[in-house]
């Protein structure tokens, strides 16, 4: 996975993500994917992002759920970007907040309590965001309960089929008729 920043007056700042070596669990996808998510630097140097757009870091592996066919901020469904990581000799799945997935079913997803990758410290998609060194296999109580990649993939595929989701090639371009704008905010309170 690699990323770069672009800017367009109509769609705003974008982080263009290119992914290769894809494995498709359900639906269809080309050999590689390139799409632009909302967020990145403005021409004046300020950085704009949306907290609901997942941060995808270079070098990491992901399981992503794409949809709906029309979108503006990200083609990835909200909250459904999962990072595949090695922790304590196991391959586990992490949610967007960096916590391990313990269960996944048609009823929902259960996450552990330990944050393995601290998203709050680094939201720059152009830089790797490694496993938090403070989390070791000895201190990671959720490790034994975390589901691995094959179990997650099977559960996700079942949930997609049971829920009757439409499968196909994801739409990878944002709506061009939608416009973004930056509203001035209030200054942060001083201490």
DOGU-529037 format. One record per residue: residue in three letters; x, y, z of N, C-alpha, C in turn. Coordinates in steps of 0.2 Angstrom, whole numbers. Atoms other than C-alpha are relative to their C-alpha. Last residue first. Layout:
% DOGU-529037
SITE code   n.u   n.v   n.w  ca.u  ca.v  ca.w   c.u   c.v   c.w
SITE  ALA     X     Y     Z     X     Y     Z     X     Y     Z
...
***
This chain:
% DOGU-529037
SITE code   n.u   n.v   n.w  ca.u  ca.v  ca.w   c.u   c.v   c.w
SITE  UNK     0     2    -7   -26   137   146     3     5     4
SITE  UNK    -7     0    -2   -31   144   129     0    -2     8
SITE  UNK     0    -4    -7   -48   139   122     7    -1     2
SITE  UNK     0     5    -6   -46   132   104     1     5     6
SITE  UNK    -7     2    -3   -51   145    91     0    -4     6
SITE  UNK    -2    -4    -5   -69   143    84     7    -1     2
SITE  UNK     2     3    -6   -70   135    67     2     5     6
SITE  UNK    -5    -3    -5   -70   143    50    -3    -3     7
SITE  UNK     3    -5    -4   -80   132    38     5     2     5
SITE  UNK    -3    -1    -7   -70   123    25    -3     5     3
SITE  UNK    -1    -7    -2   -81   118     9     3     0     7
SITE  UNK    -2     0    -7   -84   102     0     2     8     1
SITE  UNK    -5    -5    -2   -93   100   -16     1     0     7
SITE  UNK     0    -2    -7  -103    86   -23     6     4     1
SITE  UNK     5    -6    -1  -106    85   -42     0     2     7
SITE  UNK    -2    -6     2   -90    75   -44    -5     6     1
SITE  UNK     5    -3     3   -95    60   -33     3     7    -3
SITE  UNK     5    -4    -4   -79    52   -28    -5     3    -4
SITE  UNK     0    -7     1   -71    39   -39    -5     3     4
SITE  UNK    -6    -3    -3   -67    21   -33     1     7    -2
SITE  UNK    -1    -7     4   -84    13   -36     5     3     4
SITE  UNK     2    -6    -3   -82    -5   -30     1     6    -4
SITE  UNK    -6    -4     0   -83   -20   -42    -1     7     4
SITE  UNK    -2    -2     6   -97   -31   -37     6     4     0
SITE  UNK    -7     1     2  -107   -38   -23     2     2    -7
SITE  UNK    -2     0     7  -123   -31   -16     7    -1    -1
SITE  UNK    -4    -6     3  -125   -35     2     1    -1    -7
SITE  UNK     2    -1     7  -138   -48     6     3     6    -3
SITE  UNK     3    -7     1  -136   -47    25    -2     2    -7
SITE  UNK     6     0    -4  -133   -66    26    -4     7    -1
SITE  UNK     5     4     3  -120   -65    12    -7     0     3
SITE  UNK     1    -3     7  -110   -51    19    -6    -4    -3
SITE  UNK     4    -6    -2  -111   -59    37    -2     4    -7
SITE  UNK     7     3    -2  -105   -76    30    -4     6     1
SITE  UNK     3     2     6   -90   -67    21    -7    -2     1
SITE  UNK     2    -6     4   -86   -57    36    -3    -3    -6
SITE  UNK     6    -4    -4   -86   -73    47    -2     6    -4
SITE  UNK     6     5     1   -75   -83    34    -6     4     4
SITE  UNK     3     0     7   -63   -68    33    -6    -4    -1
SITE  UNK     3    -6     1   -62   -66    52    -2     0    -7
SITE  UNK     6     0    -4   -58   -85    55    -4     7    -2
SITE  UNK     5     5     3   -45   -85    41    -7     0     4
SITE  UNK     2    -2     7   -37   -69    48    -5    -4    -3
SITE  UNK    -5    -1     5   -36   -73    66    -3     1    -6
SITE  UNK     1     5     6   -48   -70    80     5     1    -5
SITE  UNK     0    -3     7   -42   -62    96    -1    -5    -5
SITE  UNK     7     0     3   -46   -71   112    -1     3    -7
SITE  UNK     2     7     0   -28   -76   117    -7     0    -3
SITE  UNK    -3     4     5   -22   -59   112    -3    -7    -1
SITE  UNK     4     2     5   -34   -49   122     3    -5    -5
SITE  UNK     4     5    -3   -23   -49   138    -5    -3    -6
SITE  UNK     6    -1     5    -9   -40   129    -5    -6     2
SITE  UNK     4    -5    -3     4   -38   143    -7     0    -4
SITE  UNK     1     2    -7    14   -54   139    -5     5     3
SITE  UNK     5     6     0    12   -52   120    -1    -2     8
SITE  UNK    -3     7     1    19   -35   122    -4    -5     0
SITE  UNK     5     6     0    10   -18   120     5    -6    -1
SITE  UNK     2     1    -7    21    -3   126    -4    -7     0
SITE  UNK    -5     4    -4    30    -4   109    -2    -2     7
SITE  UNK    -3    -3    -5    14     1   100     5    -4     4
SITE  UNK     3     2    -6    13    -8    84     3     4     6
SITE  UNK    -2     7    -3    19     2    70    -4    -1     6
SITE  UNK     2     0    -7    11    17    61     1    -7     3
SITE  UNK     2     6    -4    20    19    45    -2     1     7
SITE  UNK    -5     3    -4    20    37    37    -2    -7     3
SITE  UNK    -6     1     4    11    44    22     5    -3     4
SITE  UNK     0     6     5    -6    41    30     6    -1    -4
SITE  UNK    -3    -2     7    -2    54    44     0    -7    -4
SITE  UNK     5     0     5   -14    51    58     3     1    -7
SITE  UNK    -3    -1     7    -1    47    72    -6    -1    -5
SITE  UNK    -6    -3     1    -4    48    90     3     2    -7
SITE  UNK     0    -7    -2   -22    46    91     6     3    -1
SITE  UNK     3    -4     6   -22    30    80     1     7     2
SITE  UNK     3    -7    -3   -12    21    94    -1     4    -6
SITE  UNK    -3    -5     4    -9     3    87    -4     7     2
SITE  UNK    -6     3     2   -12   -11   100     4     5    -5
SITE  UNK    -1    -3     7   -26    -2   109     7    -2    -2
SITE  UNK    -6    -2     1   -31   -15   123     1     3    -7
SITE  UNK    -1    -6    -4   -49   -17   127     6     4    -2
SITE  UNK    -4     0    -7   -54   -30   115     1     7     3
SITE  UNK    -7    -2    -1   -67   -28   101     3    -1     7
SITE  UNK    -2    -2    -7   -84   -36    97     8     1     0
SITE  UNK    -7     1    -2   -91   -35    80     2     2     7
SITE  UNK    -5    -6    -1  -109   -36    75     7    -2     1
SITE  UNK     3    -4    -6  -125   -47    75     5     6     1
SITE  UNK     6    -4     3  -121   -55    58    -3     5     5
SITE  UNK     6     4     2  -105   -61    66    -5     5    -3
SITE  UNK     3    -3     5   -87   -55    71    -6    -5    -2
SITE  UNK     5     4     4   -78   -59    87    -3     4    -6
SITE  UNK     1     6    -3   -63   -54    96    -5    -4    -3
SITE  UNK     6     3     2   -56   -40    84    -1    -7     4
SITE  UNK     1     7     3   -41   -32    92    -7    -2    -1
SITE  UNK     2     5    -5   -41   -13    96    -1    -7    -4
SITE  UNK    -6     4    -2   -32    -1    85    -1    -5     5
SITE  UNK    -3    -3    -6   -46    12    83     6    -4     3
SITE  UNK    -3    -7     2   -49     7    65     3     4     6
SITE  UNK     5    -5     3   -51   -11    70     3     7    -1
SITE  UNK     1    -6    -4   -37   -23    72    -5     4    -3
SITE  UNK     3    -6     4   -36   -41    65    -1     5     5
SITE  UNK     7    -2    -2   -24   -54    72    -2     6    -4
SITE  UNK     3    -5     5    -9   -64    65    -7     2     3
SITE  UNK     7     2     3    -1   -73    80    -2     6    -5
SITE  UNK     0     6     4    17   -73    86    -6    -2    -4
SITE  UNK    -1     6    -4    14   -61   100     1    -6    -4
SITE  UNK    -1    -2    -7     7   -48    88     1    -7     4
SITE  UNK    -3     5    -4     7   -49    69     2     2     7
SITE  UNK    -6    -1    -3    -5   -37    61     3    -7     4
SITE  UNK    -3     7    -2   -19   -37    49     7     1     3
SITE  UNK    -7     1     1   -28   -20    49     2    -7     2
SITE  UNK    -3     4    -5   -47   -18    47     7    -2    -2
SITE  UNK    -7     1     2   -56    -5    38     4    -3     6
SITE  UNK    -1     7     3   -75    -7    41     7     0    -4
SITE  UNK    -1     5    -5   -79     8    53     2    -7    -3
SITE  UNK    -2    -3    -6   -88    18    39     2    -5     6
SITE  UNK     5    -1    -5   -88     9    23     2     2     7
SITE  UNK     0     6    -5   -73    11    12    -6     2     5
SITE  UNK     4     5     3   -76    22    -4    -1    -6     5
SITE  UNK    -4     6     1   -71    37     6    -4    -5    -3
SITE  UNK    -6     0    -4   -77    55     8     5    -6    -1
SITE  UNK    -4    -6     1   -88    58    -7     6    -1     4
SITE  UNK    -4    -2    -6   -98    42   -10     4     6    -2
SITE  UNK    -1    -7     1  -110    34   -23     3     2     7
SITE  UNK    -2    -2     6  -109    15   -25     1     7    -1
SITE  UNK     5     1     5  -110    11    -7     3     3    -7
SITE  UNK     7    -2     1   -98     3    -3    -1     6     2
SITE  UNK     1    -6     5   -81    -5     0    -8     0    -1
SITE  UNK     6     1     3   -76   -17    15    -2     7    -4
SITE  UNK     4    -6     1   -58   -17    18    -7    -2    -3
SITE  UNK     6     3     3   -46   -31    25    -5     6     0
SITE  UNK     7    -2    -2   -29   -22    27    -5    -5    -3
SITE  UNK     5     4     4   -10   -26    26    -7     2     3
SITE  UNK     4     4    -4     2   -12    32    -5    -4    -4
SITE  UNK    -3     6    -2    17    -6    22    -5    -5     4
SITE  UNK    -4     4     5    10    11    20     3    -6     4
SITE  UNK    -7    -2     0    -3    17    33     4    -5    -5
SITE  UNK    -3     6     2   -22    17    30     7     2    -1
SITE  UNK    -7    -2     2   -31    31    40     3    -7    -2
SITE  UNK    -5     4    -3   -50    27    39     7     2    -2
SITE  UNK    -4     3     6   -61    42    35     6    -4     3
SITE  UNK     4     6     2   -74    45    50     4    -4    -6
SITE  UNK    -2     5    -5   -62    58    58    -3    -7    -2
SITE  UNK     7     1    -3   -63    69    43     2    -6     4
SITE  UNK     2     7     0   -46    77    38    -7    -1     3
SITE  UNK     7     1    -1   -39    94    34    -1    -7     0
SITE  UNK     2     7     2   -21    99    35    -7     0     2
SITE  UNK     4     3    -5   -16   118    34    -2    -7    -2
SITE  UNK    -4     4    -4    -2   121    21    -3    -3     6
SITE  UNK    -3    -5    -5   -10   136    12     4    -4     5
SITE  UNK    -6    -4     3   -13   124    -3     3     5     5
SITE  UNK     3    -6     5   -23   113     8     6     3    -3
SITE  UNK    -1    -7    -1   -15    97    15    -3     4    -5
SITE  UNK    -6    -1     2   -24    80    16     2     8     1
SITE  UNK    -5    -1    -5   -41    72    19     7     2    -3
SITE  UNK     0    -7    -3   -55    65     9     5     1     5
SITE  UNK     4    -2    -6   -50    48     2     0     7     2
SITE  UNK    -2    -6    -4   -43    45   -16    -6     1     6
SITE  UNK     6    -4    -2   -44    28   -24     3     6     4
SITE  UNK    -2    -6    -1   -32    16   -33    -6     4     2
SITE  UNK     5    -6    -1   -35    -2   -33     4     6     2
SITE  UNK    -2    -6    -4   -24   -16   -40    -5     5     1
SITE  UNK    -6     2    -4   -27   -33   -48     3     5     5
SITE  UNK    -6     1     5   -45   -28   -52     6    -2     4
SITE  UNK    -4    -6     0   -59   -31   -39     6    -1    -5
SITE  UNK    -5     0     5   -74   -42   -39     4     6     1
SITE  UNK     1    -5     5   -87   -47   -25     6    -1    -5
SITE  UNK     6     0     3   -82   -57    -9    -1     6    -5
SITE  UNK     4     4    -4   -66   -61    -1    -7    -1    -3
SITE  UNK     7    -2     0   -55   -53   -14    -4    -5     4
SITE  UNK     4     6    -1   -36   -55   -11    -7     2     1
SITE  UNK     7     0    -3   -26   -40   -17    -3    -7     0
SITE  UNK    -1     6    -4    -7   -39   -20    -7    -2     3
SITE  UNK    -1     6     5    -9   -21   -24     0    -6     4
SITE  UNK     0     6    -3   -16    -5   -16     2    -6    -5
SITE  UNK    -1     5     5   -14    13   -21     1    -7     4
SITE  UNK    -3     7    -3   -21    26    -9     0    -5    -6
SITE  UNK     0     5     5   -23    44   -15     3    -6     3
SITE  UNK    -6     5    -1   -25    55     1    -2    -5    -5
SITE  UNK     1     8     0   -37    69    -5     7    -3     1
SITE  UNK    -6     4    -1   -39    88    -2    -1    -8     0
SITE  UNK    -4    -2    -5   -54    96   -10     6    -4     1
SITE  UNK     1     6    -5   -67    87   -21     5     2     6
SITE  UNK     6     3    -1   -70   103   -32    -1    -5     5
SITE  UNK     5    -5    -3   -55   113   -30    -7    -3     1
SITE  UNK     5    -2     6   -44    98   -32    -5     5     3
SITE  UNK     5    -5    -2   -29    93   -21    -4     2    -6
SITE  UNK     2    -4     6   -18    78   -21    -4     5     3
SITE  UNK     5    -5    -1    -8    69    -7    -1     3    -7
SITE  UNK    -3    -6     2     1    52    -9    -6     5     1
SITE  UNK     4    -6    -1    -1    35    -2     3     6    -2
SITE  UNK    -3    -6     0     6    17    -4    -5     6     0
SITE  UNK     4    -6     0     0     0     0     4     6     0
***
